[in-house]
Amino acid sequence: MSATDETDKAANRRARTDHARRRFLKGLGTAAVAAGATPAASGAWGGQTLQDAFAAFFQQHYQRMTPEEIQAALRRIERKAQRRYGVPITCRNTPPQDGVVFGYAINISKCRGYRDCVHACVKENNLSRDTQYIQVLELPQGSLDLEEGDRYFEGEVPREGKYYLPMQCMHCDNPPCVKACPIEATWMEPDGIVVVDYDWCFGCRYCMAACPYSARFFNWGEADLPPEELNPDTHYLGNRPRPRGVVEKCHFCIQRTRKDKPPACHAACPTGARVFGNLLDANSEIRYVLENKAVFRLKEDLGTEPKFWYFRDT
């Protein structure tokens, strides 16, 4: 790496630190006012104790934290969720398995546009009720022009002359979103999952602009998440409650898949249209599909190398 590149990276790190410090100090001032008015609502430090607030401010990037620091961060997340929602959660740091790279395929001959996958994803991943990681497009038969897709279709499905194409993060092997992030808040894990460190992201949204699949979403406000519907089984890089002002995305239900469970969307599909598994396992269903079906990927000409394929029965 050249001296210029090193200088640019150092400048980006300083910029992030300065931005975070300003945001933190601004929060202290706002909280001091709020504390006098609503001391029991969410606490004077944005739903945290002062000790936790300072610890979070000085928290390192996930990839640079020691095991002890990660455990401390997990406990802070759990305490903050308890204060905010009144519900105890467990936040884990389950690592990737050796010899595993995840891939996905969808049989669009079987997809009927029911959106069960969408609703299961929202529930499993503690999404704000105005956010959906999975977008199901209704397209004219024979068309692959995504501009013709209607993601807001209503009424009884499937409709004659239409077919349905679910889209979500493609977990590209050459992800442009990762290259676009100026502070390395997003990266690809050894098991192929593209993740976000929500405590490092400062919401510049460069990754959103770089993603050709419109698969990233910005938190403009606090999550609209009913406490009684909170999923308490969470992962640091996955479905834990996210802060306002960061970008989030599909993470292949990392809290499930790293424990040998299928993603929630896969488990919820009533027609068996979804295929998920280990691309390195020669006996897996996903490998069978790739080796025996006429698969295709969206926008292959961009060179992003999605680990997400589509196919038909015929």
Residue frames relative to the residue before (quaternion, step in Angstrom):
aa qw qx qy qz dx dy dz
M 1.0000 0.0000 0.0000 0.0000 0.00 0.00 0.00
S 0.4547 -0.7107 0.4652 0.2678 3.59 -0.90 0.94
A 0.6559 -0.5051 0.3852 0.4078 3.54 -1.30 0.34
T 0.6168 0.5515 -0.3409 0.4463 3.59 1.10 -0.73
D 0.6492 0.5148 -0.3135 0.4639 3.58 0.98 -0.90
E 0.6500 0.5142 -0.3190 0.4596 3.58 0.96 -0.86
T 0.6424 0.5248 -0.3140 0.4619 3.57 1.01 -0.83
D 0.6508 0.5176 -0.3103 0.4607 3.59 0.98 -0.88
K 0.6630 0.5001 -0.3101 0.4628 3.59 0.94 -0.89
A 0.6419 0.5115 -0.3268 0.4685 3.59 0.99 -0.78
A 0.6401 0.5217 -0.3248 0.4611 3.58 1.01 -0.77
N 0.6376 0.5242 -0.3242 0.4621 3.57 1.02 -0.80
R 0.6516 0.5103 -0.3204 0.4609 3.58 0.97 -0.83
R 0.6510 0.5053 -0.3182 0.4687 3.57 0.99 -0.82
A 0.6366 0.5371 -0.3275 0.4462 3.57 1.01 -0.83
R 0.6545 0.5093 -0.3172 0.4601 3.56 0.98 -0.84
T 0.6490 0.5217 -0.3140 0.4562 3.55 0.96 -0.90
D 0.6587 0.5039 -0.3107 0.4644 3.58 0.94 -0.89
H 0.6455 0.5170 -0.3174 0.4640 3.56 0.99 -0.88
A 0.6718 0.5002 -0.3003 0.4564 3.58 0.87 -0.95
R 0.6458 0.5220 -0.3274 0.4509 3.58 0.97 -0.84
R 0.6509 0.5048 -0.3199 0.4682 3.58 0.97 -0.85
R 0.6528 0.5136 -0.3123 0.4610 3.57 0.97 -0.89
F 0.6528 0.5214 -0.3089 0.4544 3.55 0.99 -0.87
L 0.6909 0.4752 -0.2849 0.4644 3.58 0.84 -0.99
K 0.6075 0.5337 -0.3475 0.4747 3.57 1.10 -0.69
G 0.6449 0.5274 -0.3116 0.4570 3.54 1.02 -0.85
L 0.6209 0.5409 -0.3477 0.4483 3.58 1.04 -0.73
G 0.6659 0.5023 -0.3079 0.4577 3.56 0.96 -0.87
T 0.6549 0.5048 -0.3046 0.4727 3.56 0.95 -0.89
A 0.6695 0.5127 -0.2999 0.4459 3.53 0.95 -0.93
A 0.6198 0.5580 -0.3531 0.4241 3.58 1.02 -0.75
V 0.6484 0.4924 -0.3074 0.4926 3.56 1.09 -0.76
A 0.6825 0.5029 -0.2863 0.4464 3.55 0.90 -1.00
A 0.5940 0.6052 -0.3691 0.3802 3.55 1.06 -0.71
G 0.6753 0.4995 -0.3054 0.4486 3.57 0.99 -0.77
A 0.7062 0.4685 -0.2614 0.4619 3.55 1.15 -0.67
T 0.8192 0.0518 0.0213 0.5708 3.58 0.86 -0.97
P 0.0505 -0.8592 0.5082 0.0304 3.60 0.52 1.10
A 0.7418 0.4150 -0.2436 0.4671 3.60 1.05 -0.57
A 0.4950 0.6981 -0.4240 0.2965 3.59 1.23 -0.21
S 0.8101 -0.1343 0.1150 0.5590 3.59 0.56 -1.11
G 0.6049 -0.5579 0.3615 0.4383 3.57 1.22 0.13
A 0.5913 -0.6147 0.4002 0.3353 3.54 -1.20 0.53
W 0.7445 0.3868 -0.2085 0.5026 3.59 1.20 -0.36
G 0.6852 -0.5128 0.2846 0.4319 3.56 0.89 0.99
G 0.7354 -0.4081 0.2362 0.4867 3.57 0.93 0.80
Q 0.6719 0.4344 -0.2988 0.5201 3.59 1.26 0.32
T 0.5107 -0.5577 0.5199 0.3973 3.53 -1.28 0.13
L 0.6494 -0.5055 0.3798 0.4224 3.57 -1.23 0.33
Q 0.6327 0.5355 -0.3316 0.4506 3.58 1.00 -0.80
D 0.6750 0.4785 -0.2943 0.4784 3.58 0.93 -0.89
A 0.6297 0.5462 -0.3382 0.4368 3.59 1.00 -0.78
F 0.6732 0.4724 -0.2970 0.4852 3.58 0.93 -0.85
A 0.6437 0.5218 -0.3280 0.4536 3.59 0.96 -0.83
A 0.6543 0.5045 -0.3114 0.4694 3.60 0.99 -0.82
F 0.6265 0.5543 -0.3349 0.4337 3.58 1.02 -0.79
F 0.7603 0.3534 -0.1908 0.5106 3.58 0.96 -0.83
Q 0.3779 0.7461 -0.4718 0.2792 3.60 1.28 0.20
Q 0.4246 -0.7113 0.5091 0.2336 3.56 -1.00 0.87
H 0.6555 -0.4403 0.4215 0.4460 3.55 -1.38 0.09
Y 0.6399 -0.5714 0.3629 0.3639 3.55 -1.05 0.85
Q 0.7117 0.4750 -0.2649 0.4446 3.57 0.88 -0.95
R 0.7138 0.4264 -0.2553 0.4934 3.58 1.23 -0.28
M 0.5210 0.6396 -0.4187 0.3798 3.59 1.24 -0.02
T 0.4621 -0.6335 0.5391 0.3073 3.55 -1.18 0.57
P 0.6669 -0.4809 0.3597 0.4411 3.61 -1.19 0.28
E 0.6461 0.5172 -0.3219 0.4598 3.60 1.00 -0.76
E 0.6584 0.5019 -0.3094 0.4679 3.58 1.00 -0.81
I 0.6238 0.5293 -0.3382 0.4651 3.59 1.05 -0.73
Q 0.6535 0.5077 -0.3181 0.4626 3.58 0.91 -0.86
A 0.6395 0.5145 -0.3267 0.4686 3.58 1.00 -0.77
A 0.6426 0.5175 -0.3160 0.4684 3.60 1.04 -0.80
L 0.6330 0.5332 -0.3306 0.4535 3.59 0.99 -0.79
R 0.6641 0.4955 -0.3075 0.4679 3.58 0.94 -0.87
R 0.6227 0.5297 -0.3484 0.4585 3.62 1.03 -0.70
I 0.6334 0.5292 -0.3248 0.4618 3.57 0.99 -0.85
E 0.6595 0.5105 -0.3058 0.4593 3.57 0.93 -0.87
R 0.6671 0.4965 -0.3088 0.4616 3.59 0.93 -0.87
K 0.6546 0.5148 -0.3182 0.4531 3.58 0.95 -0.84
A 0.6492 0.5092 -0.3187 0.4665 3.59 0.97 -0.81
Q 0.6262 0.5408 -0.3298 0.4546 3.58 1.03 -0.82
R 0.6836 0.4780 -0.2886 0.4699 3.58 0.94 -0.88
R 0.7086 0.4854 -0.2671 0.4369 3.55 0.94 -0.91
Y 0.8156 0.2598 -0.1090 0.5055 3.57 0.84 -0.98
G 0.3961 -0.7236 0.4775 0.3024 3.57 1.21 -0.35
V 0.6183 0.5089 -0.3256 0.5028 3.55 1.30 0.43
P 0.3757 -0.7182 0.5262 0.2572 3.64 -0.81 0.87
I 0.0730 -0.7807 0.6190 0.0448 3.58 -1.00 0.83
T 0.2853 -0.7026 0.6144 0.2180 3.52 -1.37 0.23
C 0.0996 -0.7936 0.5993 0.0344 3.58 -0.69 1.09
R 0.1242 -0.8243 0.5521 0.0198 3.56 -0.60 1.18
N 0.2886 -0.7238 0.6028 0.1718 3.49 -1.40 0.14
T 0.0723 0.8397 -0.5331 0.0743 3.57 0.98 0.87
P 0.3245 -0.7824 0.4979 0.1860 3.63 -0.59 1.09
P 0.6201 -0.5221 0.4084 0.4197 3.61 -1.25 0.19
Q 0.4502 -0.6693 0.5205 0.2801 3.56 -1.19 0.59
D 0.5303 -0.6096 0.4815 0.3396 3.56 -1.12 0.64
G 0.8341 0.2287 -0.1620 0.4751 3.55 -1.11 0.71
V 0.6251 0.5127 -0.3419 0.4790 3.59 1.19 0.50
V 0.0850 0.7295 -0.6766 0.0538 3.53 -1.03 0.96
F 0.3152 -0.8015 0.4825 0.1594 3.56 -0.48 1.19
G 0.0024 0.7747 -0.6324 0.0040 3.53 -1.22 0.69
Y 0.2350 -0.7748 0.5783 0.0997 3.55 -1.23 0.52
A 0.0005 0.7695 -0.6384 -0.0191 3.55 -1.21 0.57
I 0.1495 -0.7818 0.6006 0.0755 3.56 -1.12 0.67
N 0.3052 -0.7221 0.5993 0.1620 3.53 -0.96 1.00
I 0.2202 -0.8219 0.5113 0.1209 3.57 -0.14 1.26
S 0.5150 0.6013 -0.4348 0.4291 3.61 1.25 -0.02
K 0.7264 0.4333 -0.2328 0.4800 3.57 1.15 -0.62
C 0.5748 0.5965 -0.3916 0.4005 3.60 1.13 -0.47
R 0.1656 -0.8169 0.5504 0.0470 3.56 -0.81 1.06
G 0.5394 -0.6613 0.3914 0.3443 3.57 1.22 0.12
Y 0.3418 0.7772 -0.4752 0.2308 3.59 1.16 0.45
R 0.2928 -0.7934 0.4739 0.2454 3.58 1.22 -0.57
D 0.2768 0.7499 -0.5477 0.2469 3.62 1.09 0.52
C 0.6146 0.5593 -0.3382 0.4417 3.58 1.08 -0.74
V 0.6363 0.5420 -0.3226 0.4442 3.57 0.99 -0.86
H 0.7044 0.4722 -0.2676 0.4575 3.55 0.82 -1.05
A 0.6364 0.5241 -0.3283 0.4611 3.60 1.03 -0.75
C 0.6348 0.5325 -0.3172 0.4613 3.58 1.05 -0.79
V 0.6415 0.5285 -0.3191 0.4553 3.58 0.92 -0.91
K 0.7006 0.4751 -0.2686 0.4597 3.56 0.87 -0.98
E 0.6896 0.4998 -0.2842 0.4403 3.59 0.85 -0.97
N 0.8040 0.3561 -0.1423 0.4544 3.54 0.89 -0.98
N 0.4743 -0.7171 0.4206 0.2896 3.56 1.23 0.48
L 0.2275 0.7904 -0.5327 0.1994 3.54 0.91 0.95
S 0.5409 -0.5435 0.5199 0.3766 3.51 -1.24 0.51
R 0.5404 -0.6750 0.3962 0.3087 3.57 -0.90 0.87
D 0.6557 0.4552 -0.3333 0.5018 3.59 1.25 0.11
T 0.6538 0.4746 -0.2976 0.5086 3.60 1.30 0.27
Q 0.0028 -0.7829 0.6219 -0.0168 3.57 -1.03 0.84
Y 0.3672 -0.7355 0.5292 0.2103 3.58 -0.70 1.09
I 0.7421 0.3576 -0.1940 0.5327 3.60 1.08 -0.74
Q 0.0924 -0.7713 0.6289 0.0328 3.55 -0.90 1.01
V 0.1689 -0.7811 0.5945 0.0896 3.60 -0.71 1.05
L 0.1973 -0.7942 0.5683 0.0853 3.56 -0.64 1.17
E 0.2376 -0.7182 0.6340 0.1603 3.54 -1.12 0.77
L 0.0337 -0.8283 0.5559 -0.0615 3.56 -0.55 1.26
P 0.5495 -0.5741 0.4716 0.3820 3.60 -1.18 0.45
Q 0.5731 -0.5857 0.4394 0.3679 3.58 -1.02 0.74
G 0.8057 0.2783 -0.2238 0.4725 3.53 -0.96 0.94
S 0.6636 0.4960 -0.3059 0.4692 3.59 1.25 -0.20
L 0.1050 -0.7662 0.6289 0.0800 3.55 -1.14 0.73
D 0.3969 0.6953 -0.4874 0.3485 3.53 1.25 0.50
L 0.3229 -0.7913 0.4865 0.1813 3.57 -0.23 1.27
E 0.5676 0.5954 -0.3840 0.4194 3.58 1.20 -0.43
E 0.6535 0.4969 -0.3123 0.4779 3.59 1.20 -0.44
G 0.5288 0.6682 -0.3936 0.3450 3.58 1.27 -0.24
D 0.2159 -0.7563 0.6078 0.1095 3.53 -1.07 0.86
R 0.1577 -0.8147 0.5533 0.0725 3.60 -0.44 1.18
Y 0.6798 0.4713 -0.2825 0.4858 3.58 1.31 -0.11
F 0.2640 0.7985 -0.5087 0.1843 3.58 1.21 0.39
E 0.1282 -0.7826 0.6073 0.0483 3.54 -1.16 0.71
G 0.6498 0.5363 -0.3817 0.3800 3.54 -1.31 0.16
E 0.7374 -0.4184 0.3055 0.4334 3.51 -1.35 -0.11
V 0.0725 -0.7857 0.6142 0.0129 3.55 -0.98 0.90
P 0.5599 -0.1498 -0.8110 -0.0798 1.48 -2.31 1.06
R 0.3794 -0.7155 0.5397 0.2299 3.55 -1.19 0.57
E 0.5812 -0.6049 0.4206 0.3455 3.55 -1.07 0.76
G 0.8084 0.2496 -0.2080 0.4909 3.53 -0.97 0.91
K 0.6830 0.4448 -0.2782 0.5081 3.58 1.30 0.10
Y 0.0691 -0.7464 0.6518 0.1154 3.53 -1.34 0.29
Y 0.3964 -0.7520 0.5002 0.1647 3.56 -1.23 0.45
L 0.1067 -0.8081 0.5790 -0.0154 3.53 -0.87 1.09
P 0.1915 -0.7865 0.5757 0.1153 3.63 -0.29 1.16
M 0.0721 -0.7853 0.6145 0.0217 3.56 -1.06 0.83
Q 0.1103 0.7559 -0.6404 0.0796 3.55 -1.16 0.73
C 0.7392 -0.3255 0.2578 0.5303 3.61 -1.14 -0.29
M 0.3424 -0.7697 0.5121 0.1675 3.56 -0.86 1.01
H 0.2858 -0.7877 0.4991 0.2208 3.60 1.31 -0.08
C 0.0242 -0.8617 0.5055 -0.0359 3.50 0.85 1.15
D 0.4600 -0.6639 0.5192 0.2793 3.53 -1.18 0.65
N 0.7338 0.2200 -0.1637 0.6215 3.56 1.33 -0.30
P 0.0036 0.8867 -0.4623 0.0035 3.58 0.73 1.10
P 0.3683 -0.7445 0.5105 0.2222 3.62 -0.61 1.07
C 0.5759 0.5941 -0.3803 0.4132 3.59 1.14 -0.55
V 0.6394 0.5291 -0.3210 0.4562 3.58 1.01 -0.81
K 0.6666 0.5000 -0.2995 0.4647 3.57 0.96 -0.86
A 0.6807 0.5215 -0.2901 0.4250 3.58 1.07 -0.74
C 0.5964 0.5974 -0.3732 0.3850 3.59 1.10 -0.58
P 0.3441 -0.7834 0.4776 0.1996 3.63 -0.56 1.08
I 0.7687 0.3366 -0.1836 0.5119 3.62 1.19 -0.34
E 0.4833 -0.7105 0.4078 0.3087 3.59 1.27 0.39
A 0.2861 0.7734 -0.5103 0.2441 3.56 1.02 0.86
T 0.7428 0.2680 -0.1895 0.5836 3.59 1.27 -0.15
W 0.0927 0.7920 -0.5932 0.1107 3.57 -1.00 0.83
M 0.4687 -0.6466 0.5149 0.3116 3.56 -1.34 0.14
E 0.3748 -0.7324 0.5353 0.1910 3.55 -0.85 1.07
P 0.6813 -0.4978 0.3341 0.4200 3.65 -1.19 0.32
D 0.7006 0.4363 -0.2820 0.4891 3.63 1.13 -0.51
G 0.6495 -0.5853 0.2925 0.3874 3.56 1.24 0.47
I 0.5441 0.6140 -0.4107 0.3978 3.59 1.23 -0.11
V 0.2838 -0.7324 0.5964 0.1654 3.56 -0.90 0.99
V 0.0751 -0.8399 0.5363 -0.0368 3.55 -0.54 1.23
V 0.2723 -0.7233 0.6083 0.1807 3.54 -1.39 0.15
D 0.2794 -0.6911 0.6350 0.2029 3.54 -1.09 0.77
Y 0.2909 -0.8123 0.4831 0.1490 3.56 -0.13 1.33
D 0.6559 0.4957 -0.3197 0.4710 3.59 1.17 -0.40
W 0.6782 0.4571 -0.2915 0.4961 3.60 1.26 -0.18
C 0.5736 0.5932 -0.3691 0.4277 3.58 1.16 -0.63
F 0.1328 -0.7975 0.5814 0.0909 3.59 -0.95 0.84
G 0.6080 -0.6597 0.3195 0.3050 3.56 1.20 0.54
C 0.2910 0.7732 -0.5213 0.2141 3.61 1.04 0.62
R 0.2994 -0.8103 0.4474 0.2314 3.58 1.31 -0.50
Y 0.2992 0.7473 -0.5335 0.2597 3.61 1.15 0.47
C 0.6292 0.5497 -0.3356 0.4351 3.58 1.03 -0.78
M 0.6252 0.5388 -0.3356 0.4540 3.57 1.05 -0.74
A 0.6587 0.5023 -0.3014 0.4722 3.56 0.99 -0.84
A 0.6915 0.4917 -0.2796 0.4493 3.59 1.06 -0.75
C 0.6218 0.5703 -0.3516 0.4055 3.62 1.10 -0.59
P 0.2954 -0.7872 0.5120 0.1759 3.63 -0.57 1.07
Y 0.6760 0.4951 -0.2812 0.4678 3.59 1.29 -0.12
S 0.3749 -0.7504 0.4688 0.2767 3.60 1.30 0.12
A 0.3801 0.7711 -0.4225 0.2871 3.54 1.05 0.86
R 0.6413 0.4770 -0.3377 0.4971 3.59 1.24 0.34
F 0.1622 -0.8145 0.5567 0.0193 3.54 -1.03 0.86
F 0.3129 -0.7681 0.5384 0.1492 3.55 -0.96 0.94
N 0.3637 -0.7206 0.5527 0.2070 3.55 -1.01 0.89
W 0.1743 -0.8070 0.5578 0.0855 3.57 -0.25 1.23
G 0.8089 0.0949 -0.0328 0.5793 3.57 1.11 -0.59
E 0.6999 -0.4074 0.3474 0.4727 3.53 -1.30 -0.17
A 0.5795 -0.6199 0.4066 0.3385 3.56 -1.04 0.81
D 0.3266 -0.6961 0.6062 0.2033 3.54 -1.06 0.87
L 0.2549 0.7799 -0.5055 0.2669 3.54 0.25 1.35
P 0.3282 -0.7585 0.5263 0.2000 3.61 -0.38 1.17
P 0.5274 -0.6673 0.4188 0.3182 3.63 -0.75 0.98
E 0.6689 0.5128 -0.3108 0.4393 3.59 0.98 -0.76
E 0.6991 0.4334 -0.2662 0.5026 3.59 1.28 -0.25
L 0.4153 0.7213 -0.4604 0.3087 3.58 1.27 0.10
N 0.3146 -0.7174 0.5896 0.1967 3.57 -0.93 0.92
P 0.2804 -0.8195 0.4753 0.1545 3.63 -0.40 1.16
D 0.6187 0.5281 -0.3461 0.4675 3.62 1.25 -0.22
T 0.1277 0.8453 -0.4962 0.1515 3.58 -0.02 1.30
H 0.2705 -0.7299 0.6084 0.1550 3.53 -1.39 0.30
Y 0.6107 -0.5836 0.3955 0.3607 3.58 -1.06 0.78
L 0.7673 0.3471 -0.1746 0.5101 3.60 0.94 -0.93
G 0.7099 0.4761 -0.2461 0.4569 3.56 1.27 0.09
N 0.8866 -0.1127 0.1132 0.4340 3.51 -0.74 -1.18
R 0.3217 0.7260 -0.5449 0.2691 3.60 1.10 0.45
P 0.6170 -0.5327 0.3975 0.4214 3.62 -1.12 0.45
R 0.2811 -0.7885 0.5307 0.1325 3.56 -0.75 1.09
P 0.4838 -0.6535 0.4878 0.3178 3.60 -1.10 0.58
R 0.5942 -0.5451 0.4498 0.3839 3.53 -1.29 0.31
G 0.7965 0.3573 -0.2321 0.4291 3.56 -1.19 0.58
V 0.6380 0.4762 -0.3486 0.4946 3.60 1.18 0.50
V 0.4724 -0.6424 0.5240 0.2994 3.54 -1.34 0.27
E 0.0449 -0.7951 0.6045 0.0185 3.58 -1.02 0.81
K 0.0679 -0.8051 0.5889 -0.0164 3.56 -1.27 0.38
C 0.6713 -0.4339 0.4034 0.4453 3.54 -1.36 0.02
H 0.0683 -0.7942 0.6037 0.0141 3.55 -1.04 0.86
F 0.5400 -0.6409 0.3788 0.3925 3.56 1.19 0.66
C 0.5290 -0.6416 0.4061 0.3788 3.61 1.07 0.74
I 0.0556 -0.8647 0.4990 0.0104 3.55 0.78 1.09
Q 0.6184 0.5518 -0.3381 0.4460 3.57 1.15 -0.61
R 0.6995 0.4166 -0.2525 0.5229 3.59 1.26 -0.38
T 0.7254 0.4861 -0.2704 0.4054 3.55 0.69 -1.12
R 0.6613 0.4805 -0.3193 0.4794 3.60 1.12 -0.53
K 0.6747 0.3918 -0.2975 0.5502 3.55 1.33 0.13
D 0.5810 -0.6417 0.3381 0.3692 3.56 1.22 0.68
K 0.5060 0.5823 -0.4622 0.4374 3.57 1.06 0.80
P 0.4994 -0.6470 0.4619 0.3444 3.64 -1.03 0.57
P 0.6190 -0.5118 0.4151 0.4273 3.60 -1.19 0.31
A 0.6298 -0.5649 0.3755 0.3785 3.58 -1.13 0.60
C 0.6304 0.5381 -0.3415 0.4432 3.60 1.01 -0.75
H 0.6361 0.5260 -0.3120 0.4706 3.56 1.06 -0.81
A 0.6861 0.4912 -0.2846 0.4550 3.58 0.88 -0.96
A 0.7113 0.4830 -0.2580 0.4408 3.59 1.06 -0.72
C 0.5348 0.6576 -0.4115 0.3352 3.62 1.14 -0.46
P 0.3082 -0.8014 0.4844 0.1675 3.63 -0.52 1.12
T 0.7196 0.4490 -0.2479 0.4681 3.59 1.22 -0.31
G 0.4706 -0.6944 0.4343 0.3284 3.60 1.25 -0.04
A 0.3310 0.7824 -0.4735 0.2327 3.56 1.15 0.55
R 0.7146 0.4765 -0.2395 0.4527 3.58 1.18 -0.57
V 0.0874 -0.7743 0.6266 0.0115 3.55 -1.02 0.95
F 0.0455 0.8023 -0.5890 0.0854 3.56 -0.74 1.11
G 0.3124 0.7721 -0.5211 0.1866 3.57 -1.02 0.68
N 0.6836 -0.4761 0.3868 0.3954 3.49 -1.41 -0.23
L 0.3754 -0.7547 0.4977 0.2044 3.56 -0.56 1.16
L 0.6699 0.5051 -0.2954 0.4570 3.58 1.17 -0.47
D 0.6024 0.5391 -0.3516 0.4721 3.58 1.30 -0.13
A 0.3581 -0.7748 0.4838 0.1935 3.57 -0.38 1.26
N 0.7107 0.4422 -0.2556 0.4837 3.60 1.18 -0.43
S 0.4800 0.6831 -0.4351 0.3372 3.59 1.23 0.08
E 0.6195 -0.5589 0.4055 0.3733 3.56 -1.24 0.50
I 0.6308 0.5370 -0.3469 0.4397 3.58 1.00 -0.74
R 0.6462 0.5016 -0.3242 0.4752 3.60 1.01 -0.72
Y 0.6131 0.5421 -0.3514 0.4548 3.58 1.02 -0.74
V 0.6524 0.5164 -0.3128 0.4580 3.57 0.93 -0.92
L 0.6886 0.4925 -0.2916 0.4452 3.58 0.83 -0.96
E 0.7237 0.4453 -0.2409 0.4690 3.57 1.05 -0.73
N 0.7982 0.3267 -0.1418 0.4858 3.60 1.13 -0.52
K 0.7038 0.4105 -0.2642 0.5161 3.60 1.22 -0.17
A 0.4897 -0.6265 0.5133 0.3229 3.54 -1.27 0.44
V 0.0201 -0.8462 0.5313 -0.0358 3.56 0.23 1.31
F 0.0503 -0.7674 0.6361 0.0625 3.53 -1.30 0.38
R 0.2586 -0.7423 0.5963 0.1628 3.54 -1.31 0.39
L 0.5242 -0.6439 0.4587 0.3166 3.56 -1.15 0.57
K 0.8636 0.0466 -0.0643 0.4979 3.54 -1.07 0.90
E 0.1050 0.8393 -0.5236 0.1017 3.58 0.97 0.88
D 0.6037 0.6024 -0.3541 0.3837 3.56 1.12 -0.66
L 0.6009 0.5828 -0.3568 0.4147 3.59 1.23 -0.33
G 0.4228 -0.7428 0.4367 0.2807 3.57 1.24 -0.23
T 0.3988 0.7362 -0.4681 0.2825 3.61 1.17 0.44
E 0.2632 -0.8091 0.4856 0.2006 3.60 1.29 -0.32
P 0.0085 -0.8280 0.5603 -0.0209 3.61 0.57 1.13
K 0.2960 -0.7126 0.6003 0.2104 3.57 -1.16 0.62
F 0.5604 0.5452 -0.3652 0.5053 3.52 1.08 0.90
W 0.0395 -0.8314 0.5516 -0.0538 3.56 -0.51 1.27
Y 0.2258 -0.7325 0.6246 0.1496 3.53 -1.36 0.36
F 0.0594 0.7872 -0.6131 0.0288 3.56 -1.20 0.54
R 0.3102 -0.7228 0.5827 0.2044 3.55 -1.36 0.21
D 0.6222 -0.5434 0.4040 0.3929 3.55 -1.26 0.31
T 0.7917 0.2213 -0.1223 0.5561 3.58 1.00 -0.71
